[in-house]
Amino acid sequence: MSISDYLEPKILDAVFNNTSPAVASVYAKLHTGDPGEAGTANAFADTTRIVTSWAAASGGTITTDAATTWTNLSSGGTLTHISLWDASTAGNHLWNGALTSSKTVNAADDFTIATGDIDVTLD
């Protein structure tokens, strides 16, 4: 996954200036292509962001500890990426990355990213 321009200085300030970049919740959004640095490109027509749940970080990586599921999608398309945000609407883009494989969905489908399948790494 790729870290956003918004979050990069927040992490540096947390480490070097004792500030907190904490957010209350992290939300995932679906995309039909690379979301880009701002996280807004190639947004999937269903704009719902789903709250995610995370295990403790280890070895420079943090992984989801619960499935992330979008239910009853409002439209169809081919999903290729996700972006992570600090709010269910508006808010700040945190990270984005490609799905392991693209997935074609139809309107009214559910789409799930399994427990442990969203990984964020600092390297």
BAMI-800047 format. One record per residue: residue in three letters; x, y, z of N, C-alpha, C, CB in turn; residue number from 1. Coordinates in steps of 0.02 Angstrom, whole numbers, plus 50000, padded with zeros to 5 digits. Glycine has a CB too. Example, Ala and Ser with C-alpha at 12.3 -4.5 7.8 and 13.67 -1.06 7.14 Angstrom:
BEGIN
R resn   n_X   n_Y   n_Z  ca_X  ca_Y  ca_Z   c_X   c_Y   c_Z  cb_X  cb_Y  cb_Z resi
R  ALA 50660 49716 50390 50615 49775 50390 50660 49835 50390 50565 49776 50452    1
R  SER 50642 49888 50354 50684 49947 50357 50645 50002 50394 50704 49970 50286    2
***
This chain:
BEGIN
R resn   n_X   n_Y   n_Z  ca_X  ca_Y  ca_Z   c_X   c_Y   c_Z  cb_X  cb_Y  cb_Z resi
R  MET 50042 49941 50000 50000 50000 50000 50045 50062 50000 49952 50000 50061    1
R  SER 50017 50116 49975 50054 50179 49970 50027 50230 50020 50050 50207 49897    2
R  ILE 50071 50260 50058 50052 50310 50108 50037 50377 50074 50108 50319 50161    3
R  SER 49989 50414 50100 49968 50477 50070 50013 50535 50091 49895 50493 50089    4
R  ASP 50013 50588 50051 50050 50649 50068 50024 50678 50133 50044 50701 50011    5
R  TYR 49960 50670 50148 49931 50696 50210 49963 50661 50271 49856 50685 50211    6
R  LEU 49971 50595 50268 49992 50557 50326 50068 50557 50336 49968 50487 50320    7
R  GLU 50107 50564 50283 50180 50562 50290 50207 50610 50344 50213 50578 50224    8
R  PRO 50189 50675 50342 50215 50719 50394 50186 50704 50463 50201 50791 50376    9
R  LYS 50125 50677 50466 50095 50660 50531 50137 50606 50565 50022 50635 50521   10
R  ILE 50159 50556 50528 50200 50502 50557 50268 50529 50578 50209 50445 50506   11
R  LEU 50298 50570 50536 50363 50599 50554 50358 50643 50617 50391 50641 50496   12
R  ASP 50306 50683 50621 50296 50725 50680 50283 50682 50742 50239 50774 50670   13
R  ALA 50248 50627 50735 50235 50582 50792 50301 50555 50820 50189 50524 50771   14
R  VAL 50345 50535 50776 50409 50506 50798 50457 50559 50824 50441 50468 50741   15
R  PHE 50464 50614 50787 50516 50662 50802 50494 50723 50843 50546 50686 50739   16
R  ASN 50428 50736 50845 50403 50795 50881 50350 50778 50933 50375 50844 50833   17
R  ASN 50343 50713 50949 50297 50690 51002 50226 50715 50993 50323 50713 51069   18
R  THR 50201 50711 50931 50131 50728 50918 50093 50664 50901 50125 50779 50859   19
R  SER 50028 50667 50902 49987 50607 50890 49951 50610 50823 49937 50597 50946   20
R  PRO 49963 50561 50779 49925 50559 50716 49863 50514 50722 49970 50535 50660   21
R  ALA 49844 50495 50782 49790 50446 50792 49724 50468 50760 49779 50434 50867   22
R  VAL 49688 50420 50735 49620 50432 50709 49573 50384 50745 49617 50422 50630   23
R  ALA 49510 50403 50751 49462 50362 50788 49448 50296 50752 49397 50401 50797   24
R  SER 49441 50298 50686 49427 50238 50646 49458 50247 50577 49350 50225 50641   25
R  VAL 49472 50190 50546 49498 50190 50477 49445 50157 50433 49567 50153 50472   26
R  TYR 49429 50190 50377 49377 50167 50332 49407 50149 50264 49323 50221 50323   27
R  ALA 49381 50096 50233 49404 50074 50167 49353 50093 50114 49416 49998 50167   28
R  LYS 49378 50114 50056 49337 50132 49998 49361 50093 49938 49340 50209 49984   29
R  LEU 49315 50074 49895 49331 50034 49835 49346 50079 49775 49274 49987 49818   30
R  HIS 49390 50053 49730 49410 50089 49669 49414 50040 49610 49478 50125 49679   31
R  THR 49406 50069 49551 49410 50029 49489 49476 50039 49453 49352 50048 49442   32
R  GLY 49523 50072 49486 49590 50084 49460 49630 50117 49516 49589 50129 49396   33
R  ASP 49691 50134 49502 49735 50165 49552 49702 50229 49579 49804 50180 49522   34
R  PRO 49694 50235 49645 49663 50295 49674 49706 50357 49670 49646 50282 49746   35
R  GLY 49770 50350 49656 49815 50407 49652 49834 50432 49721 49784 50462 49611   36
R  GLU 49879 50481 49722 49906 50507 49784 49852 50538 49829 49959 50560 49769   37
R  ALA 49800 50567 49800 49747 50598 49839 49693 50547 49860 49715 50654 49800   38
R  GLY 49695 50487 49830 49646 50435 49847 49578 50445 49815 49637 50433 49920   39
R  THR 49573 50491 49768 49508 50508 49739 49499 50485 49667 49499 50582 49742   40
R  ALA 49551 50462 49634 49544 50440 49564 49512 50371 49560 49614 50439 49529   41
R  ASN 49478 50359 49506 49448 50294 49491 49404 50267 49546 49503 50244 49476   42
R  ALA 49366 50310 49577 49320 50289 49631 49266 50244 49602 49289 50350 49666   43
R  PHE 49251 50191 49638 49195 50147 49620 49130 50185 49629 49196 50081 49663   44
R  ALA 49080 50170 49588 49016 50206 49590 48983 50201 49659 48969 50179 49537   45
R  ASP 48990 50145 49693 48964 50139 49762 49015 50172 49808 48951 50063 49782   46
R  THR 48998 50229 49836 49046 50269 49873 49049 50253 49948 49029 50342 49865   47
R  THR 49015 50200 49969 49014 50182 50039 49084 50164 50064 48967 50124 50051   48
R  ARG 49104 50194 50120 49166 50176 50154 49147 50131 50213 49206 50239 50177   49
R  ILE 49185 50077 50221 49172 50029 50274 49225 50034 50328 49169 49957 50245   50
R  VAL 49204 50037 50391 49251 50040 50446 49291 49974 50449 49215 50053 50514   51
R  THR 49355 49980 50463 49399 49922 50466 49421 49909 50538 49460 49931 50420   52
R  SER 49443 49849 50552 49468 49830 50618 49538 49801 50610 49420 49778 50653   53
R  TRP 49584 49819 50656 49654 49804 50647 49683 49767 50707 49693 49867 50634   54
R  ALA 49727 49720 50694 49766 49687 50746 49824 49733 50766 49793 49617 50722   55
R  ALA 49860 49715 50818 49919 49754 50837 49972 49749 50783 49947 49731 50905   56
R  ALA 50008 49803 50771 50062 49803 50722 50120 49759 50746 50087 49875 50709   57
R  SER 50153 49728 50697 50211 49686 50712 50258 49686 50652 50189 49614 50730   58
R  GLY 50322 49694 50665 50372 49690 50611 50362 49740 50556 50371 49622 50582   59
R  GLY 50334 49799 50572 50325 49851 50522 50261 49844 50481 50383 49851 50475   60
R  THR 50218 49796 50500 50155 49785 50463 50096 49783 50512 50159 49720 50422   61
R  ILE 50040 49809 50489 49977 49801 50526 49927 49770 50478 49952 49870 50554   62
R  THR 49885 49725 50505 49839 49686 50463 49769 49688 50494 49864 49613 50457   63
R  THR 49719 49685 50452 49650 49683 50477 49639 49619 50517 49599 49688 50419   64
R  ASP 49598 49626 50570 49582 49567 50611 49509 49547 50607 49601 49581 50684   65
R  ALA 49475 49575 50557 49405 49557 50543 49393 49568 50468 49356 49599 50586   66
R  ALA 49344 49533 50441 49326 49542 50371 49299 49613 50361 49274 49489 50349   67
R  THR 49310 49639 50301 49284 49705 50282 49234 49692 50225 49342 49756 50259   68
R  THR 49169 49705 50237 49117 49686 50190 49073 49744 50169 49075 49631 50219   69
R  TRP 49065 49752 50104 49017 49798 50076 48957 49755 50057 49046 49838 50013   70
R  THR 48897 49774 50079 48837 49735 50064 48793 49772 50016 48799 49719 50129   71
R  ASN 48760 49734 49973 48710 49760 49927 48738 49820 49888 48647 49780 49965   72
R  LEU 48792 49809 49850 48823 49862 49811 48772 49896 49766 48881 49834 49770   73
R  SER 48778 49961 49759 48730 49999 49719 48741 49993 49644 48733 50072 49739   74
R  SER 48800 49970 49623 48814 49963 49552 48866 49910 49541 48836 50030 49521   75
R  GLY 48880 49895 49478 48929 49844 49461 48992 49875 49432 48900 49794 49413   76
R  GLY 49043 49833 49425 49106 49855 49396 49161 49808 49415 49122 49926 49418   77
R  THR 49222 49825 49395 49280 49784 49412 49321 49821 49464 49323 49768 49349   78
R  LEU 49327 49791 49522 49363 49821 49578 49437 49801 49574 49333 49799 49646   79
R  THR 49482 49850 49583 49553 49836 49578 49594 49863 49636 49580 49865 49514   80
R  HIS 49569 49914 49672 49607 49947 49725 49561 49967 49783 49642 50010 49697   81
R  ILE 49592 49983 49840 49557 50015 49895 49597 50076 49918 49545 49965 49953   82
R  SER 49562 50121 49950 49595 50176 49985 49570 50175 50057 49580 50245 49951   83
R  LEU 49613 50199 50103 49596 50202 50174 49590 50275 50195 49649 50165 50216   84
R  TRP 49539 50290 50236 49522 50358 50255 49511 50363 50330 49459 50381 50218   85
R  ASP 49513 50424 50357 49502 50434 50428 49430 50454 50444 49550 50485 50455   86
R  ALA 49385 50450 50396 49315 50467 50407 49271 50428 50358 49304 50544 50398   87
R  SER 49207 50419 50376 49161 50382 50333 49142 50422 50271 49098 50363 50371   88
R  THR 49145 50488 50275 49136 50533 50217 49186 50590 50226 49062 50559 50210   89
R  ALA 49204 50622 50172 49254 50676 50173 49316 50650 50209 49226 50741 50209   90
R  GLY 49344 50687 50256 49402 50664 50293 49466 50666 50253 49391 50595 50317   91
R  ASN 49517 50630 50278 49583 50630 50249 49602 50561 50223 49634 50654 50300   92
R  HIS 49631 50559 50164 49657 50498 50135 49720 50477 50171 49670 50507 50059   93
R  LEU 49725 50413 50190 49782 50389 50228 49829 50345 50186 49759 50349 50288   94
R  TRP 49802 50294 50155 49841 50246 50115 49798 50222 50058 49865 50186 50159   95
R  ASN 49830 50191 50007 49793 50155 49956 49836 50099 49929 49770 50202 49898   96
R  GLY 49804 50051 49897 49840 49995 49868 49796 49952 49824 49871 49954 49921   97
R  ALA 49828 49909 49787 49793 49864 49741 49768 49802 49777 49840 49843 49683   98
R  LEU 49711 49777 49754 49687 49712 49777 49734 49658 49750 49613 49699 49755   99
R  THR 49737 49601 49782 49779 49546 49758 49759 49526 49688 49774 49485 49806  100
R  SER 49694 49526 49675 49669 49514 49607 49605 49554 49598 49656 49438 49595  101
R  SER 49592 49574 49537 49532 49613 49524 49470 49569 49532 49534 49644 49453  102
R  LYS 49414 49601 49546 49351 49565 49558 49295 49602 49524 49337 49556 49634  103
R  THR 49259 49567 49480 49201 49597 49447 49140 49584 49491 49190 49568 49376  104
R  VAL 49102 49638 49504 49042 49634 49546 48983 49662 49507 49052 49671 49613  105
R  ASN 48924 49643 49528 48862 49668 49500 48824 49707 49553 48818 49610 49472  106
R  ALA 48777 49749 49531 48733 49783 49579 48699 49731 49622 48681 49828 49542  107
R  ALA 48691 49746 49686 48660 49704 49738 48706 49650 49764 48598 49672 49710  108
R  ASP 48767 49643 49736 48816 49595 49763 48843 49620 49830 48874 49583 49713  109
R  ASP 48871 49573 49867 48912 49589 49925 48985 49579 49904 48894 49545 49987  110
R  PHE 49031 49617 49933 49102 49609 49920 49139 49609 49986 49129 49664 49873  111
R  THR 49179 49557 49997 49215 49550 50060 49289 49544 50049 49189 49490 50099  112
R  ILE 49327 49580 50089 49399 49570 50094 49409 49532 50159 49441 49639 50092  113
R  ALA 49435 49472 50154 49439 49427 50212 49484 49454 50267 49465 49360 50189  114
R  THR 49472 49430 50327 49514 49446 50385 49588 49434 50366 49494 49402 50447  115
R  GLY 49630 49483 50382 49701 49477 50369 49722 49494 50298 49723 49409 50384  116
R  ASP 49675 49513 50255 49692 49526 50185 49703 49600 50169 49639 49500 50142  117
R  ILE 49697 49644 50218 49719 49713 50208 49781 49722 50253 49661 49766 50225  118
R  ASP 49837 49733 50221 49900 49741 50256 49929 49810 50240 49950 49685 50237  119
R  VAL 49953 49844 50291 49987 49908 50282 50057 49900 50311 49948 49968 50317  120
R  THR 50107 49918 50271 50177 49908 50291 50216 49973 50286 50210 49854 50248  121
R  LEU 50256 49986 50336 50305 50040 50333 50373 50007 50323 50304 50085 50398  122
R  ASP 50407 50024 50269 50473 49994 50257 50522 50046 50234 50469 49938 50207  123
***
